[in-house]
Amino acid sequence: MSRDGLAIFFVIAMTAGCDRAPAAKSEPAPAEVAKPEPPNSPPLPAAVTSLAQAEHRQKGGGAAQIWALARGHNAFLGKLEMAPGGKVPEHRDPTEEYIHILSGAGKFTIDGQSHEVGPGTTIYMPPGALVSFENGAEPLVAIQVFAGPEPAAKYDAWEKVPASP
């Protein structure tokens, strides 16, 4: 994280029954309140993880690195680092993805439109967007969020970096 104590907050709001006509009464009866569907998998326990404790993986001898800061049933949050001149080839992910750049700069292409990006830039990629990235002359450090853990499974094939003593 940056010296300035950069805080990143992601809020996902879900609404139910938006297409229904408003009820005649001001408060719904308890039976009318929508209940969340149980997840397909058992709930995960709450967790507080320091960067030193996060699973750390790398590719290309450290040319790209990821720290899995949080992984749940509905999202993945990671710290991503890329060496100068590194590239992410064109690809599509099945879920929304967000990248917030903390340091470094480069050229990000989404569905054929290129954007110069740098510190403080946040990138939103809708599901299925065709994306690629070319890093600049400095190391890139970013926060990455997948709105679903499936795309982050690609990091499981990267080399695991042992924890420092």
C-alpha positions as CSV (number, residue, x, y, z in Angstrom):
1,M,0.0,0.0,0.0
2,S,1.1,3.6,-0.5
3,R,2.6,5.8,2.1
4,D,-0.5,8.0,2.1
5,G,-2.4,5.1,3.6
6,L,-4.5,4.5,0.4
7,A,-7.8,2.8,1.4
8,I,-9.8,0.9,-1.2
9,F,-13.3,0.1,-0.5
10,F,-15.4,-2.1,-2.8
11,V,-19.2,-2.2,-2.2
12,I,-21.4,-4.6,-4.0
13,A,-25.1,-4.1,-3.5
14,M,-27.8,-6.6,-4.5
15,T,-31.5,-5.9,-4.7
16,A,-34.3,-8.4,-4.9
17,G,-37.7,-7.9,-6.4
18,C,-37.0,-4.6,-8.2
19,D,-39.5,-5.5,-10.9
20,R,-42.4,-5.9,-8.5
21,A,-45.0,-3.2,-8.0
22,P,-44.7,-1.4,-4.6
23,A,-46.7,-3.0,-1.8
24,A,-49.7,-1.2,-0.6
25,K,-48.5,-1.2,3.0
26,S,-45.3,0.5,4.2
27,E,-43.7,-2.5,5.9
28,P,-43.7,-6.0,4.5
29,A,-44.9,-8.8,6.7
30,P,-42.0,-11.1,7.8
31,A,-43.1,-13.8,5.3
32,E,-42.7,-11.3,2.4
33,V,-39.1,-10.5,3.2
34,A,-36.8,-12.1,0.6
35,K,-34.4,-14.6,2.2
36,P,-30.9,-15.1,0.7
37,E,-30.4,-18.4,-1.0
38,P,-28.0,-20.8,0.8
39,P,-24.6,-21.0,-0.9
40,N,-23.7,-24.1,-2.9
41,S,-20.7,-24.6,-0.6
42,P,-20.5,-24.2,3.2
43,P,-19.8,-20.7,4.4
44,L,-16.1,-19.8,4.8
45,P,-14.9,-18.6,8.2
46,A,-14.1,-14.9,8.7
47,A,-10.4,-14.2,8.2
48,V,-7.9,-11.4,8.8
49,T,-4.7,-11.9,6.8
50,S,-1.5,-9.9,6.7
51,L,0.4,-9.6,3.5
52,A,3.1,-11.8,5.0
53,Q,0.6,-14.5,5.6
54,A,-1.1,-14.3,2.2
55,E,-0.5,-17.1,-0.3
56,H,2.2,-15.8,-2.7
57,R,2.7,-17.2,-6.2
58,Q,4.9,-16.1,-9.1
59,K,5.3,-16.8,-12.8
60,G,8.4,-16.4,-15.0
61,G,10.8,-16.4,-12.0
62,G,9.0,-13.4,-10.5
63,A,8.2,-11.5,-13.6
64,A,4.6,-11.6,-12.4
65,Q,3.5,-12.1,-8.7
66,I,0.2,-12.4,-6.9
67,W,-0.6,-12.4,-3.2
68,A,-4.1,-13.9,-2.6
69,L,-5.3,-11.5,0.1
70,A,-8.8,-12.9,0.3
71,R,-10.7,-15.6,-1.6
72,G,-14.3,-16.4,-1.0
73,H,-17.3,-17.9,-2.8
74,N,-18.2,-14.7,-4.5
75,A,-14.9,-12.7,-5.0
76,F,-11.1,-12.8,-5.1
77,L,-8.8,-10.0,-3.9
78,G,-5.1,-10.0,-4.6
79,K,-2.0,-7.8,-4.7
80,L,-0.5,-8.0,-8.2
81,E,3.0,-7.1,-9.2
82,M,4.6,-7.1,-12.6
83,A,8.2,-6.6,-13.7
84,P,9.1,-3.7,-16.1
85,G,8.1,-4.5,-19.7
86,G,5.9,-7.4,-18.6
87,K,2.8,-8.2,-20.7
88,V,-0.6,-9.8,-20.1
89,P,-1.8,-11.4,-23.4
90,E,-5.3,-10.9,-24.7
91,H,-7.8,-12.9,-22.8
92,R,-11.4,-12.9,-21.5
93,D,-12.5,-13.7,-17.9
94,P,-16.1,-14.9,-17.1
95,T,-16.6,-12.4,-14.2
96,E,-16.2,-8.7,-13.6
97,E,-12.7,-7.7,-12.8
98,Y,-11.3,-4.5,-11.2
99,I,-7.7,-3.4,-11.1
100,H,-6.5,-0.4,-9.0
101,I,-2.9,0.7,-9.8
102,L,-0.8,1.7,-6.8
103,S,2.4,2.3,-8.7
104,G,3.8,1.8,-12.1
105,A,2.2,2.6,-15.5
106,G,1.4,1.0,-18.8
107,K,-1.1,0.5,-21.6
108,F,-4.3,-1.3,-20.9
109,T,-6.5,-2.4,-23.8
110,I,-10.2,-3.3,-23.3
111,D,-12.3,-4.4,-26.3
112,G,-9.9,-2.7,-28.7
113,Q,-9.6,0.6,-26.9
114,S,-6.2,1.4,-25.4
115,H,-5.7,3.5,-22.3
116,E,-2.6,4.8,-20.7
117,V,-2.9,4.0,-17.0
118,G,-0.8,4.8,-13.9
119,P,-1.0,5.3,-10.1
120,G,-4.5,6.1,-8.9
121,T,-6.2,4.6,-12.0
122,T,-9.0,2.1,-11.5
123,I,-10.0,-0.2,-14.4
124,Y,-13.3,-2.0,-14.6
125,M,-13.6,-5.0,-17.0
126,P,-17.1,-6.4,-17.6
127,P,-17.5,-10.2,-17.9
128,G,-16.2,-11.5,-21.3
129,A,-14.3,-8.3,-22.1
130,L,-11.2,-8.8,-24.3
131,V,-8.3,-7.4,-22.3
132,S,-4.5,-7.1,-22.5
133,F,-1.8,-5.1,-20.7
134,E,1.7,-3.9,-21.5
135,N,3.7,-2.7,-18.5
136,G,6.0,0.3,-18.7
137,A,9.5,0.8,-17.5
138,E,8.8,0.6,-13.8
139,P,7.5,-2.3,-11.7
140,L,3.6,-2.3,-11.5
141,V,1.9,-2.8,-8.2
142,A,-1.9,-3.1,-8.2
143,I,-4.9,-4.4,-6.3
144,Q,-7.0,-6.9,-8.3
145,V,-10.6,-8.0,-7.6
146,F,-12.5,-10.7,-9.4
147,A,-16.3,-10.7,-8.8
148,G,-16.1,-14.5,-8.6
149,P,-13.2,-16.7,-7.7
150,E,-13.1,-18.7,-10.9
151,P,-10.7,-16.5,-12.9
152,A,-8.2,-16.5,-10.0
153,A,-7.8,-20.2,-10.4
154,K,-5.3,-19.5,-13.1
155,Y,-2.9,-18.5,-10.3
156,D,-3.0,-22.0,-8.9
157,A,-0.7,-23.1,-11.7
158,W,1.9,-20.4,-10.8
159,E,4.9,-21.4,-8.7
160,K,4.3,-21.1,-5.0
161,V,6.7,-18.8,-3.2
162,P,7.7,-20.1,0.2
163,A,6.9,-17.9,3.2
164,S,9.8,-15.9,4.6
165,P,10.9,-16.9,8.1
